[in-house]
């Protein structure tokens, strides 16, 4: 799910420029909540009024849902050990529309599969955009200018 190098700094996600690059490339959705706490995460089919929506690419078919400090970096990756605050979620490989909503200590997530690859998704939406992205060597899925907040 995350394309940061394993040997990158463990807190790369605290640098807004790095965070936005990964979000805009669809590699991660870091959802800033007001306070560190324990949250119940509910997986839904759809959310009527999401607070956050973005595209997410899952080439491995594995998504990590948990604390940012447990994402890839500092020679660590999320796994199913007891030291990790979260869990891996197995999905079909591809591009997803992610919807998120939060009410107090409950976070709702909904995923909708859209395409097998970012290029396939882009081609179905804009031929010119995909040509521009191909010249740059990457397909940008999102265009956020600030962090995602719940």
Backbone as CSV, one residue per row, in Angstrom:
resi,resn,N_x,N_y,N_z,CA_x,CA_y,CA_z,C_x,C_y,C_z
1,UNK,0.810,-1.180,0.000,0.000,0.000,0.000,0.855,1.246,0.000
2,UNK,1.939,1.266,0.702,2.763,2.456,0.821,4.058,2.226,0.069
3,UNK,4.454,3.209,-0.724,5.650,3.065,-1.531,6.867,3.728,-0.925
4,UNK,6.798,4.140,0.327,7.949,4.722,0.986,8.993,3.620,1.149
5,UNK,10.268,3.958,0.990,11.307,2.946,1.218,11.293,2.471,2.664
6,UNK,11.558,1.207,2.855,11.567,0.626,4.186,12.567,1.348,5.089
7,UNK,13.696,1.811,4.498,14.712,2.473,5.316,14.488,3.983,5.443
8,UNK,13.341,4.488,4.980,13.000,5.896,5.170,12.848,6.166,6.665
9,UNK,12.857,7.419,7.059,12.687,7.741,8.471,11.337,7.227,8.968
10,UNK,11.272,6.784,10.230,10.027,6.201,10.722,8.875,7.208,10.827
11,UNK,9.196,8.487,10.857,8.137,9.492,10.986,8.009,10.368,9.737
12,UNK,8.274,9.786,8.556,8.190,10.536,7.301,6.827,11.189,7.145
13,UNK,5.788,10.568,7.659,4.411,11.035,7.515,4.147,12.317,8.287
14,UNK,5.078,12.755,9.144,4.902,14.027,9.852,5.312,15.213,8.986
15,UNK,5.969,14.958,7.871,6.367,16.021,6.945,5.240,16.211,5.941
16,UNK,4.568,17.356,5.993,3.364,17.568,5.196,3.610,17.344,3.704
17,UNK,4.756,17.765,3.194,5.056,17.584,1.766,5.114,16.103,1.399
18,UNK,5.763,15.290,2.221,5.849,13.843,1.964,4.477,13.194,2.091
19,UNK,3.731,13.603,3.110,2.396,13.052,3.333,1.485,13.342,2.141
20,UNK,1.451,14.599,1.696,0.588,14.969,0.572,0.984,14.253,-0.712
21,UNK,2.287,14.072,-0.935,2.738,13.343,-2.126,2.183,11.924,-2.134
22,UNK,2.248,11.241,-0.994,1.757,9.865,-0.912,0.235,9.800,-1.027
23,UNK,-0.463,10.764,-0.416,-1.928,10.805,-0.528,-2.327,11.064,-1.977
24,UNK,-1.699,12.044,-2.615,-2.064,12.395,-3.986,-1.732,11.289,-4.974
25,UNK,-0.738,10.477,-4.678,-0.426,9.334,-5.539,-1.279,8.117,-5.206
26,UNK,-2.166,8.261,-4.225,-3.080,7.173,-3.875,-2.429,6.061,-3.089
27,UNK,-1.261,6.324,-2.489,-0.543,5.286,-1.767,-0.990,5.145,-0.324
28,UNK,-1.607,6.201,0.224,-1.984,6.191,1.633,-3.095,7.217,1.850
29,UNK,-3.875,7.023,2.859,-4.840,8.030,3.306,-4.599,8.213,4.793
30,UNK,-3.879,9.255,5.158,-3.626,9.564,6.561,-4.731,10.495,7.024
31,UNK,-5.534,10.031,7.940,-6.709,10.775,8.387,-6.441,11.347,9.772
32,UNK,-6.229,12.628,9.830,-5.892,13.275,11.093,-7.133,13.426,11.960
33,UNK,-7.047,12.889,13.169,-8.110,13.020,14.151,-7.631,14.012,15.211
34,UNK,-8.554,14.553,15.974,-8.198,15.598,16.933,-7.263,15.105,18.029
35,UNK,-7.496,13.913,18.550,-6.744,13.424,19.704,-6.277,11.998,19.481
36,UNK,-5.124,11.683,20.071,-4.712,10.288,20.132,-5.682,9.579,21.065
37,UNK,-6.199,8.461,20.640,-7.163,7.737,21.437,-7.406,6.392,20.779
38,UNK,-8.295,5.619,21.311,-8.716,4.361,20.715,-10.011,4.614,19.965
39,UNK,-10.068,4.134,18.717,-11.237,4.323,17.872,-11.761,2.967,17.414
40,UNK,-13.073,2.856,17.333,-13.694,1.681,16.740,-13.796,1.933,15.244
41,UNK,-13.338,0.985,14.446,-13.399,1.123,12.990,-14.447,0.157,12.464
42,UNK,-15.396,0.696,11.710,-16.465,-0.115,11.124,-16.321,-0.069,9.610
43,UNK,-16.310,-1.226,8.993,-16.250,-1.327,7.542,-17.679,-1.354,7.017
44,UNK,-18.001,-0.421,6.141,-19.356,-0.259,5.618,-19.372,-0.532,4.111
45,UNK,-20.561,-0.771,3.553,-20.697,-0.880,2.093,-20.643,0.488,1.454
46,UNK,-21.233,1.470,2.112,-21.235,2.849,1.619,-21.516,3.769,2.792
47,UNK,-21.149,5.034,2.634,-21.398,6.048,3.649,-22.176,7.171,2.977
48,UNK,-23.350,7.483,3.518,-24.213,8.482,2.884,-23.585,9.862,2.809
49,UNK,-22.980,10.323,3.883,-22.369,11.651,3.902,-20.938,11.550,4.423
50,UNK,-20.006,11.104,3.575,-18.620,10.972,4.031,-17.995,12.340,4.319
51,UNK,-17.112,12.372,5.301,-16.375,13.587,5.623,-15.117,13.699,4.773
52,UNK,-14.586,12.560,4.361,-13.382,12.512,3.532,-13.621,11.508,2.419
53,UNK,-13.184,11.861,1.200,-13.219,10.936,0.070,-11.902,11.073,-0.689
54,UNK,-11.349,9.955,-1.088,-10.141,9.987,-1.905,-10.015,8.657,-2.642
55,UNK,-9.039,8.594,-3.533,-8.735,7.364,-4.247,-7.518,6.724,-3.608
56,UNK,-7.511,5.407,-3.568,-6.450,4.655,-2.921,-6.078,3.479,-3.808
57,UNK,-4.775,3.267,-4.016,-4.296,2.170,-4.850,-3.713,1.083,-3.954
58,UNK,-4.216,-0.137,-4.102,-3.765,-1.283,-3.307,-3.176,-2.342,-4.231
59,UNK,-1.923,-2.151,-4.712,-1.343,-3.115,-5.652,-1.044,-4.475,-5.026
60,UNK,-0.839,-4.517,-3.712,-0.533,-5.786,-3.052,-1.792,-6.497,-2.569
61,UNK,-2.914,-5.790,-2.531,-4.123,-6.363,-1.976,-4.133,-6.333,-0.453
62,UNK,-3.194,-5.612,0.135,-3.116,-5.474,1.586,-3.211,-3.995,1.957
63,UNK,-4.153,-3.665,2.814,-4.273,-2.310,3.351,-4.044,-2.385,4.852
64,UNK,-3.374,-1.380,5.382,-3.159,-1.311,6.816,-4.072,-0.243,7.382
65,UNK,-4.849,-0.610,8.384,-5.709,0.338,9.082,-5.174,0.434,10.502
66,UNK,-4.628,1.601,10.835,-4.071,1.762,12.172,-3.350,3.071,12.329
67,UNK,-2.573,3.153,13.375,-1.851,4.371,13.725,-0.752,4.669,12.707
68,UNK,-0.567,5.949,12.400,0.436,6.365,11.413,1.844,5.922,11.809
69,UNK,2.131,5.923,13.103,3.482,5.539,13.520,3.796,4.077,13.230
70,UNK,2.798,3.300,12.818,3.023,1.899,12.466,3.076,1.668,10.953
71,UNK,3.151,2.745,10.152,3.285,2.590,8.710,4.739,2.298,8.352
72,UNK,4.984,1.959,7.100,6.322,1.617,6.632,7.307,2.755,6.868
73,UNK,8.476,2.413,7.395,9.550,3.373,7.637,10.369,2.938,8.828
74,UNK,11.608,3.421,8.904,12.469,3.074,10.026,12.755,1.596,10.113
75,UNK,12.854,0.934,8.957,13.096,-0.513,8.849,11.956,-1.354,9.435
76,UNK,10.768,-0.769,9.566,9.615,-1.497,10.076,8.471,-1.416,9.082
77,UNK,7.610,-2.416,9.112,6.389,-2.423,8.319,5.272,-2.930,9.211
78,UNK,4.027,-2.531,8.917,2.935,-3.063,9.723,2.832,-4.571,9.532
79,UNK,2.556,-5.249,10.613,2.351,-6.698,10.551,1.260,-7.058,11.562
80,UNK,1.111,-8.300,11.845,0.047,-8.691,12.764,0.559,-8.931,14.187
81,UNK,1.710,-8.350,14.518,2.237,-8.523,15.870,1.453,-7.671,16.863
82,UNK,1.575,-7.998,18.126,0.878,-7.268,19.172,1.389,-5.853,19.376
83,UNK,2.566,-5.530,18.825,3.140,-4.196,18.998,2.543,-3.175,18.030
84,UNK,1.785,-3.628,17.060,1.228,-2.741,16.035,-0.186,-2.323,16.415
85,UNK,-0.461,-1.002,16.298,-1.796,-0.476,16.622,-2.652,-0.472,15.372
86,UNK,-3.163,-1.602,14.997,-4.006,-1.705,13.808,-3.969,-3.109,13.261
87,UNK,-4.474,-3.245,12.035,-4.469,-4.571,11.422,-4.423,-4.456,9.902
88,UNK,-4.004,-5.527,9.269,-3.984,-5.612,7.814,-5.358,-6.037,7.329
89,UNK,-5.756,-5.496,6.203,-7.066,-5.763,5.607,-6.789,-6.260,4.195
90,UNK,-7.217,-7.460,3.859,-6.999,-8.036,2.540,-8.142,-7.660,1.612
91,UNK,-7.790,-7.087,0.456,-8.767,-6.670,-0.549,-8.269,-7.123,-1.921
92,UNK,-9.115,-7.022,-2.920,-8.690,-7.290,-4.290,-7.722,-6.191,-4.724
93,UNK,-6.672,-6.556,-5.447,-5.733,-5.555,-5.935,-6.458,-4.559,-6.823
94,UNK,-6.089,-3.272,-6.695,-6.689,-2.279,-7.570,-6.815,-0.903,-6.964
95,UNK,-7.551,-0.052,-7.688,-7.821,1.328,-7.285,-9.205,1.362,-6.642
96,UNK,-9.296,2.039,-5.526,-10.530,2.118,-4.762,-10.922,3.563,-4.492
97,UNK,-12.228,3.796,-4.429,-12.757,5.031,-3.860,-12.919,4.755,-2.376
98,UNK,-12.292,5.578,-1.550,-12.379,5.435,-0.102,-13.263,6.551,0.439
99,UNK,-14.245,6.190,1.237,-15.097,7.150,1.932,-14.881,6.948,3.426
100,UNK,-14.823,8.065,4.160,-14.572,7.993,5.596,-15.493,8.963,6.327
101,UNK,-15.958,8.513,7.469,-16.767,9.360,8.338,-16.404,9.040,9.777
102,UNK,-16.464,10.047,10.624,-16.165,9.838,12.045,-17.230,10.499,12.892
103,UNK,-17.681,9.765,13.895,-18.587,10.300,14.898,-18.030,9.869,16.244
104,UNK,-17.514,10.804,16.990,-16.890,10.571,18.287,-15.790,9.526,18.155
105,UNK,-15.919,8.377,18.794,-14.854,7.364,18.785,-15.067,6.276,17.734
106,UNK,-15.972,6.513,16.792,-16.252,5.532,15.745,-15.876,6.094,14.385
107,UNK,-15.049,5.364,13.662,-14.664,5.731,12.297,-15.278,4.705,11.355
108,UNK,-15.987,5.188,10.347,-16.570,4.313,9.332,-15.750,4.430,8.055
109,UNK,-15.452,3.292,7.444,-14.722,3.230,6.182,-15.547,2.466,5.165
110,UNK,-15.564,2.960,3.923,-16.218,2.236,2.829,-15.282,2.267,1.630
111,UNK,-15.094,1.119,1.006,-14.244,1.002,-0.179,-15.077,0.532,-1.355
112,UNK,-14.847,1.153,-2.506,-15.491,0.701,-3.746,-14.393,0.479,-4.779
113,UNK,-14.278,-0.739,-5.292,-13.276,-1.068,-6.298,-13.628,-0.355,-7.597
114,UNK,-12.624,0.286,-8.237,-12.857,1.050,-9.465,-12.132,0.485,-10.684
115,UNK,-10.896,0.028,-10.508,-10.095,-0.441,-11.650,-8.901,-1.237,-11.130
116,UNK,-8.261,-1.972,-12.018,-7.116,-2.795,-11.633,-5.853,-1.969,-11.378
117,UNK,-5.673,-0.874,-12.112,-4.472,-0.046,-11.980,-4.843,1.433,-12.076
118,UNK,-3.969,2.319,-11.594,-4.224,3.751,-11.747,-4.335,4.171,-13.216
119,UNK,-3.513,3.605,-14.073,-3.572,3.969,-15.492,-4.906,3.555,-16.097
120,UNK,-5.376,2.350,-15.763,-6.681,1.892,-16.255,-7.798,2.820,-15.767
121,UNK,-7.727,3.225,-14.503,-8.736,4.139,-13.968,-8.670,5.490,-14.686
122,UNK,-7.470,6.013,-14.869,-7.307,7.310,-15.531,-7.806,7.256,-16.974
123,UNK,-7.510,6.179,-17.679,-7.934,6.064,-19.077,-9.451,6.086,-19.202
124,UNK,-10.129,5.571,-18.206,-11.587,5.577,-18.263,-12.170,6.953,-17.926
125,UNK,-11.325,7.881,-17.475,-11.801,9.204,-17.084,-11.285,10.344,-17.949
126,UNK,-10.058,10.252,-18.451,-9.516,11.372,-19.220,-8.285,10.945,-20.005
127,UNK,-8.407,10.848,-21.300,-7.271,10.461,-22.140,-6.126,11.472,-22.050
128,UNK,-6.431,12.768,-22.018,-5.381,13.781,-21.955,-4.637,13.716,-20.627
129,UNK,-5.384,13.522,-19.548,-4.764,13.467,-18.232,-3.792,12.299,-18.139
130,UNK,-4.165,11.162,-18.684,-3.276,9.999,-18.621,-2.020,10.227,-19.456
131,UNK,-2.136,10.930,-20.576,-0.956,11.237,-21.388,0.001,12.118,-20.599
132,UNK,-0.535,13.124,-19.911,0.302,14.000,-19.093,0.969,13.225,-17.964
133,UNK,0.217,12.362,-17.310,0.753,11.591,-16.193,1.815,10.611,-16.659
134,UNK,1.627,10.000,-17.813,2.605,9.040,-18.320,3.942,9.696,-18.597
135,UNK,3.930,10.947,-19.048,5.177,11.663,-19.291,5.939,11.884,-17.989
136,UNK,5.233,12.032,-16.886,5.867,12.255,-15.592,6.286,10.943,-14.934
137,UNK,5.820,9.829,-15.439,6.194,8.527,-14.904,5.344,8.054,-13.744
138,UNK,4.320,8.809,-13.357,3.437,8.395,-12.267,2.044,8.914,-12.547
139,UNK,1.076,8.227,-12.025,-0.307,8.655,-12.175,-0.773,9.196,-10.831
140,UNK,-1.123,10.468,-10.803,-1.625,11.074,-9.575,-3.123,10.820,-9.499
141,UNK,-3.571,10.222,-8.421,-4.983,9.888,-8.282,-5.778,10.984,-7.573
142,UNK,-5.150,11.686,-6.640,-5.820,12.727,-5.866,-5.117,14.056,-6.081
143,UNK,-5.759,15.132,-5.689,-5.127,16.461,-5.822,-5.416,17.304,-4.588
144,UNK,-4.984,16.809,-3.428,-5.176,17.531,-2.180,-4.035,18.512,-1.958
145,UNK,-4.363,19.665,-1.416,-3.355,20.667,-1.077,-3.128,20.767,0.421
146,UNK,-3.961,20.084,1.181,-3.777,20.068,2.633,-4.148,18.701,3.180
147,UNK,-3.734,18.460,4.396,-3.941,17.157,5.030,-5.413,16.814,5.178
148,UNK,-5.697,15.522,5.182,-7.066,15.033,5.349,-7.419,15.045,6.837
149,UNK,-8.487,15.710,7.196,-8.880,15.826,8.598,-10.275,15.272,8.820
150,UNK,-10.450,14.604,9.932,-11.765,14.076,10.336,-12.277,14.853,11.534
